[in-house]
Amino acid sequence: MPVNIVGSEAGAKAMLLKQLNSLFFISKIEEAAIDGEFGRALARCQRSFSKTRNKYYSEASATKFDPLQGCQWSRFLYELARCIFVEEGVSSVCDKLYALNKAMSSVDLYYQVAMPDIFMFDHPFGSVMGRASYSDYFTFSQGCTVGNNRGIYPRFGQSVFMFSNSKVIGDCEIGDNVIIGANAYVKDTDIPGGSLVFGQSPDLVIKENKLDYVRKYAEQVFSYE
């Protein structure tokens, strides 16, 4: 599916440089790193955006990228910092992109954290995604936290949905097709696939054998074709 950029790629790049230069000094080396990875980051966004059913991400049978849509721009800033970190190694501009993302969206998506190829977030304010092992079709909303306990991070299967203010901390194996309910707190606990999770560790309420329910919800969020 092709991508339609609202405005133009050149316009999006100019806006980014304006934002960065309003907060930091950008060197020629850093600007060259942005130029070198801009297209790759855009392509990564396009692949993920093409899988969402959110109406703001498509237009006229094409994937839509709007630099003025907050979640899309936040995702792009993460992908650009990640691409530069992996391909160019210019960490100074990665730090600036990371800081810009936090300033604009109040979300902590660190470029050294390997998020999956396909993931989404809506209203991500106050969320922190730590160094867990993530899988495709992952989502989170506002106030979500993924973090470690004693240096051990969670492992997520595919199609895990974190609702607002939920937390997954420590040695957790989260299976495929799991909904972690609003305000749930999962710590050092394995969750079987096809489950709904509520409550606070160690007194979690885990409703198993809910695969049909989770898949129905998942199909409303993502296109699995």
VENUR-V879311 format. One line per field, one symbol per residue. ss: DSSP state (a for helix, b for strand, c for the rest). psi: psi as a letter, one per 30 degrees, with the letter a starting at -180 (. if undefined). A space follows every 50 residues. Layout:
# VENUR-V879311
ss=???
psi=???
This chain:
# VENUR-V879311
ss=ccbbbcccaaaaaaaaaaaaaaaccccaaaaaaaaaaaaaaaaaaaaaac cbccaaabbccbbbbccccaaaaaaaaaaaaaaaaaaaccaaaaaaaaaa aaaaaccbbcccccccccbbbccccccbbcccbccccbbbccccbbbcbc cbccbbcccbbbccccbbbcccbbcccbbbccccbbbcccbcccbbbbbb ccbbbbbcccaaaaaaaaaaabccc
psi=klkjkkcleeeeeeeeeeeeffelkkleeeeeeeefgeeeeeeeeeeeef fkgkffglkhglkkjjffjeeeeeeeeeeeeeeeeeeegifefeeeeeee eeeefhkjjkffkjllejllkkigkgkjjahljlllhkllakgkkkaljh gkllkkalhkjjlkglkjkbikjjllikkjlkgkjjkhkkkllhlkklak kghljjjlhgeeeeeeeeffeljg.
